[in-house]
Amino acid sequence: MVDIGSEWIYADTLARGGLLYRDVVYWFGPFTPYFEAGFFRLFDSSFQTLVLAGVVGSLAAFAALLTALRRGTDRRSALLWAAIAVPALIFMPYSGGSILGMGHRMWHAATFSLLAGGVVSRRDFARRPALAALAGALCALSGLCRTEWGLATLGACVLGVILRRPRAGHAWKSASILGGVAVLSWVAVVGLFVISAGPESVLKDGQLLLAALPPETRRFLWKFSGISQPGRGIATLVYSVALWIGVLLLLPLAASSPPDPARRRKRLLLLAACAGTLLLSWL
C-alpha cells in the first residue's frame, strides 16, 4: 500500500532533522517529502499521518482541477467533470492513488501544473505582470516535485501565452517574466540544497537533472514505444498521433460549427485523413 516504504521513510527522516540529498539517498524533488515531513512534525510519524497528508494533497489536486475546468466551462459542468477524477485520485492503477503517500508520482506536480494553467488562462493575465510571476512560481513548484513535470508545465504555459496573442509585445513580456521567475525560483531552491549537501548529492544522486539515469531507464522509452520494432512500433506511434489529432479536430466541430464553410471542409478532410490513418494502423 505504501510502495516500498520510501514515501514514509524519507519524510520520517526529514521530520527527525535529516537533510534531503545528504542523509536521504534518493528523491525526485524536495517538495513532496518535506510536505509530508511537515505533517509528521505537527502530529506523529504514523500511517494515519501519512494518509492525512495524502488526503490534503488530494483535496488540493481536486480544487486545482476544478479551478482549471472553470476557466472553460460553467460551474456545474466543471464540478461534474472534476467529480469523475475522484476515483482516479483514490484508486488509479499503477500509481497507488494520491491518498497513500504517493504524491511524488504525479499528484503534487499535477496540482501545481493545473494551477499554473489556470493563472495563464485568466482574461486579465496580459495586463498584470504579477500573474505572470505567480504562474512562473507555480511552474517552479511543479518542477520541485518532479523536474520533468516542471519543464512540461513551463513549456505549455509559455506556449499558451505566446499563442494567445503572438504579435502583441506584452505577450512576449509576460512569457519572459513567467520563464524567468520559474527558472530563478527553481535554481534558488536547488541552490540551497547544493550549498548544504554538495552538488554530487543533489545533482547526481538526487536525479534532479536526470543526468545519472541507469542504462535500462534510458532505453525504456525506446523499447516501450515499440519504435525499435519497425513493423509494429512505428505503426503504433502513428496510430497514437492520429488518434489525438483527430480528437482535437473533433472537439471544435462538435462544440460549434465554424462560420466559414471552407474551414469546416478543411477540418473534415483532416479528420477523414486521421480516420483513414487509424484504420490502416489496425490492418
C-alpha positions in Angstrom: 0.0 0.0 0.0 2.9 2.3 0.5 5.1 1.0 -2.4 8.5 0.1 -0.9 8.1 2.4 2.1 10.1 5.2 0.7 7.3 7.7 1.0 7.3 7.0 4.7 11.0 6.6 5.4 12.1 9.8 3.7 9.5 12.0 5.3 10.2 10.4 8.7 13.9 11.1 8.3 13.3 14.7 7.4 10.9 15.2 10.3 13.7 13.9 12.7 16.1 16.6 11.4 17.7 14.9 8.4 18.6 16.9 5.3 17.3 15.7 1.9 20.1 14.7 -0.6 22.6 14.1 2.2 21.0 11.9 4.8 18.4 10.7 2.4 19.9 9.0 -0.6 17.4 9.5 -3.4 14.3 11.5 -4.4 12.9 13.2 -7.5 12.4 16.6 -5.9 12.2 18.2 -2.5 8.6 19.3 -2.2 6.7 16.1 -1.5 9.0 14.6 1.2 9.2 18.0 3.0 5.4 18.4 2.7 4.8 15.0 4.3 7.5 15.6 6.9 5.6 18.8 8.0 2.7 16.6 8.9 5.0 14.2 10.8 6.3 17.2 12.7 2.8 18.5 13.6 1.4 15.2 14.5 3.4 12.0 14.7 5.2 9.6 12.4 2.4 7.1 11.6 0.5 5.6 8.8 -2.5 7.7 9.8 -0.5 10.9 9.5 0.8 9.8 6.1 -2.8 9.2 4.9 -3.8 12.6 6.3 -1.1 14.3 4.2 -2.4 12.3 1.2 -6.0 13.5 1.8 -4.9 17.1 2.0 -2.9 16.7 -1.2 -5.8 15.0 -2.9 -8.2 17.8 -1.9 -5.7 20.3 -3.3 -5.5 18.4 -6.6 -9.3 18.3 -6.8 -9.6 22.0 -6.2 -6.9 22.8 -8.8 -8.7 20.6 -11.4 -12.0 22.3 -10.6 -10.4 25.7 -10.9 -8.8 24.8 -14.3 -12.1 23.5 -15.6 -13.9 26.6 -14.5 -11.8 28.6 -17.0 -13.5 26.9 -19.9 -17.0 25.8 -18.7 -19.7 26.7 -16.2 -19.7 25.8 -12.5 -22.0 22.8 -12.8 -20.1 21.2 -15.7 -16.8 21.8 -14.1 -17.9 20.2 -10.8 -19.3 17.1 -12.7 -16.1 16.7 -14.7 -13.9 17.1 -11.7 -16.0 14.5 -9.8 -15.0 12.0 -12.5 -11.4 12.4 -11.3 -12.2 11.3 -7.7 -11.9 7.5 -8.4 -8.5 8.2 -10.1 -7.3 10.2 -7.1 -8.1 7.3 -4.9 -7.7 4.1 -6.9 -5.7 5.0 -10.1 -3.9 1.8 -11.2 -0.1 1.7 -11.1 0.2 5.0 -9.2 -1.0 3.9 -5.7 -3.6 6.6 -5.6 -2.9 10.1 -4.1 -4.1 9.3 -0.6 -1.5 6.7 0.3 1.5 9.0 0.3 2.1 8.7 -3.4 2.2 12.4 -4.2 5.7 12.1 -5.6 4.4 10.1 -8.5 2.4 12.9 -10.1 -0.2 14.4 -7.9 1.6 17.3 -6.3 3.3 18.2 -9.6 0.0 18.0 -11.4 -1.7 20.2 -8.9 0.8 23.0 -9.4 0.6 22.5 -13.2 -3.2 22.8 -13.2 -2.9 26.0 -11.0 -0.3 27.5 -13.4 -2.5 26.8 -16.4 -5.5 28.4 -14.6 -3.5 31.5 -13.9 -2.3 31.8 -17.5 -5.8 31.4 -18.9 -7.1 34.4 -16.9 -8.5 37.2 -19.0 -6.5 39.8 -17.2 -3.3 37.8 -17.4 -1.6 40.1 -20.0 -2.3 43.3 -18.1 -0.9 42.0 -14.8 2.8 41.1 -14.6 2.2 39.7 -11.1 0.1 36.9 -12.6 3.0 36.0 -14.9 5.3 35.9 -11.9 2.7 33.7 -10.0 2.5 31.3 -12.9 6.2 31.1 -13.0 6.4 30.3 -9.3 3.8 27.5 -9.8 5.9 26.1 -12.6 8.9 26.1 -10.3 6.9 24.3 -7.6 5.8 21.7 -10.1 9.5 21.2 -11.1 10.4 20.9 -7.4 8.1 17.9 -7.3 9.3 16.3 -10.5 11.8 18.0 -12.8 10.1 16.8 -16.0 6.7 18.0 -14.8 8.1 21.5 -14.2 9.7 21.6 -17.7 6.5 20.4 -19.3 4.4 22.9 -17.4 6.8 25.8 -18.2 6.8 24.9 -21.9 3.0 24.7 -22.0 2.4 27.9 -20.2 4.9 29.9 -22.2 3.5 28.5 -25.5 0.0 29.3 -24.3 0.9 32.9 -23.5 2.6 33.5 -26.9 -0.1 31.8 -29.0 -2.8 33.7 -27.3 -1.6 36.9 -28.9 1.6 36.1 -30.9 2.0 39.6 -32.3 1.5 41.5 -29.1 4.6 42.8 -27.3 3.1 42.2 -23.8 2.7 38.5 -24.6 6.4 38.1 -25.0 7.0 40.2 -21.9 4.6 38.1 -19.9 6.3 34.9 -21.2 9.7 36.3 -20.3 8.6 37.1 -16.7 7.0 33.7 -16.4 10.0 31.8 -17.6 12.5 34.0 -15.6 10.6 33.5 -12.3 10.2 29.8 -12.9 13.9 29.2 -13.6 15.2 31.5 -10.9 12.9 30.1 -8.3 13.9 26.5 -9.1 17.6 27.3 -9.2 17.3 29.2 -5.9 15.8 26.3 -4.0 18.0 23.7 -5.6 21.0 26.0 -4.9 20.2 25.9 -1.2 20.5 22.1 -1.2 23.7 22.3 -3.3 25.2 24.6 -0.7 24.1 22.4 2.2 24.6 18.9 0.8 27.0 19.3 -2.1 26.5 19.2 -5.8 27.2 15.5 -6.1 24.4 14.5 -3.7 21.9 16.9 -5.3 22.5 17.0 -9.0 23.7 13.4 -9.5 22.3 11.2 -6.7 19.2 13.2 -6.5 18.4 12.8 -10.2 17.1 16.4 -10.4 18.9 16.9 -13.7 18.2 13.4 -14.9 22.0 13.2 -15.5 22.8 9.8 -13.9 20.0 7.6 -15.2 20.8 3.9 -15.4 21.1 2.4 -19.0 17.8 0.4 -18.6 15.9 3.6 -17.8 17.4 5.5 -20.8 16.4 2.6 -23.1 12.9 2.2 -21.6 11.1 4.7 -23.8 12.8 3.3 -26.9 11.7 -0.2 -26.1 8.3 0.6 -24.5 7.2 2.8 -27.5 7.9 -0.1 -29.9 9.9 2.1 -32.3 12.7 -0.4 -32.1 10.4 -2.8 -33.9 9.8 -1.1 -37.3 6.8 -3.1 -38.4 4.8 -2.7 -35.2 6.3 0.2 -33.3 6.1 3.0 -35.8 2.5 2.0 -36.7 1.6 2.2 -33.1 3.2 5.6 -32.8 1.4 6.9 -35.9 -1.9 5.5 -34.6 -1.4 7.3 -31.3 -0.6 10.6 -33.0 -3.5 10.4 -35.4 -5.9 9.5 -32.6 -5.1 12.6 -30.6 -5.1 14.9 -33.6 -8.5 13.5 -34.6 -9.8 14.2 -31.1 -8.5 17.8 -31.2 -10.2 18.3 -34.5 -13.4 16.7 -33.5 -13.9 18.7 -30.3 -14.4 22.1 -32.0 -16.6 20.5 -34.7 -18.8 19.0 -32.0 -18.9 22.2 -29.9 -19.8 24.6 -32.7 -19.7 24.8 -36.5 -17.1 27.2 -37.9 -18.8 30.1 -39.7 -16.6 29.7 -42.8 -17.6 26.6 -44.9 -14.1 26.4 -46.3 -12.7 26.0 -42.8 -15.3 23.4 -42.0 -14.4 21.3 -45.1 -10.7 21.6 -44.3 -11.3 20.3 -40.8 -13.5 17.5 -42.1 -10.8 16.5 -44.6 -8.1 16.4 -41.9 -10.5 14.4 -39.7 -11.1 11.9 -42.5 -7.3 11.6 -43.1 -6.9 10.8 -39.4 -9.6 8.2 -39.5 -8.0 6.6 -42.6 -4.7 6.5 -40.7 -6.3 4.9 -37.7 -7.9 2.3 -40.0 -4.6 1.5 -41.8 -2.9 1.1 -38.4 -5.2 -1.6 -37.5 -4.6 -3.6 -40.7 
